[in-house]
Amino acid sequence: MAKIKDALLKLADESGYYIWAGITLSDYIKETYDYDVELSVRQCQRIFNKLGFSRIHHQSHPSLGEDNEKARDEYKKN
């Protein structure tokens, strides 16, 4: 688990991935440790949680409650 946490603290692209997510962690563990058992996405999400990471997803639209109602309206139109 400590080695996995060290890898997660690095940028994902340093490990060959775009972002760290359940599916990429599953692939990383399978490729790095050559286990016969493949971990599911949900199991990897639990590993993130156990190691103290939280799931944060980017937003493709402007946030609610900010001073960008015009930008939100434009986003909704398109």
Protein Blocks (a to p, Z undefined) as FASTA:
>chain_A
ZZmmmmmmpcfklnopabdcfklmmmmmmmmnopabdcdfklmmmmmmmnopacddddfb
dcehiaclkmmmmmmmZZ
